[in-house]
């Protein structure tokens, strides 16, 4: 599946989820006002928060997909994480805050709920609509996990496409929230005590807090500059190490620049007999291999480096515990040899500052 198709599918998923949440929010609000149920009003706030979140996620997809320009040579991919982070904050403040506050108020005041029937009908219809929305995002998750040859659970945990992750978590939380609201209403009607309705509202708020926290942490990690998953890191290393003129990969760094954009930078020890032309050919081959296998890789930078004493046969140095458009591989001139003797009147090079401890 091409990057454009993946992005289009993500946009479709967000639009479907947003339309579903808007319709459900209106129905829940009417039912909550008629019945006076705290759980139903909390569910209405939940759906309003989800609808606003979908709008922000749509902005994230559109603005993050803008092409690179002079001022932003690596593109705008990270902007998508800014909007996704704002969406998580809105869920945290608006949805969870209202649900918990209203639940506590209901427990203290014990306001009697009115018509229960309309609440049950709205909950049932909402469950069906949310299930349809969740089924769409699950289909996308399964397709993406097959493309990356991993499990759906691992894909959701490690994916850089936080819009898909957000829709999945929100729809899942919505279904759980509907069940909680239904149980709370049923117990309140059966016992005549509004305590259960208030407790259901508080639980819905806590559920939203969990979802908002997970999404916020994921987006912060990507904004800071998260590496690719460790398995992908190893596969990129193997592709580079398999080049004919490459003796060893000294350091390999990766970064997620956006949902569909990965940067790869490596310090490469080429064979001693390799000429400048051989190195240029290897750079072109590295780009071809990596982009053919992983279209998300848009930037490849190779830094030829000399072998250090005692490094013969050593594996690539690890600087990442958990590894994740110019489109041509760049050859960056090597730094001066830190093992060389300093000229008179000069201090020896700082090995630690040079990154070669």
Buried (B, 14 or more C-beta within 10 A) or exposed (E): EEBEEBBEBBBEBBBBBBBBBBBBBBBBBBBBBBBBBBBBBBBBBBBBBBBBBBBBBBBBBBBBBEEBEEEEEBBBBBBBBBBBBBBBBBBBEBBBBBBBBBBBEBBEEEBEBBEBEBBBEBBEBBBEBBBEBBEBBBEBBEBBBEEBEBEBEEBBEBBBBBBBBBBBBBBBBBBBBBEBBBBBBBBBBEEEEBBBBBBBBBBBBBBBBEBBBBBBEBBEBBBEBBBBBBBBBBBBBEBBBEBEBBBBBBBBBBBBBBBBBBBBBBBBBBBEEBEEEBBEBBBEBBBEBBBEEBBBBBBBBBBBBBBBEEBEEEEBBEEBEEBBBEEEBEBEEEBEEBEEEEEEEEEEBEEEEEBBE
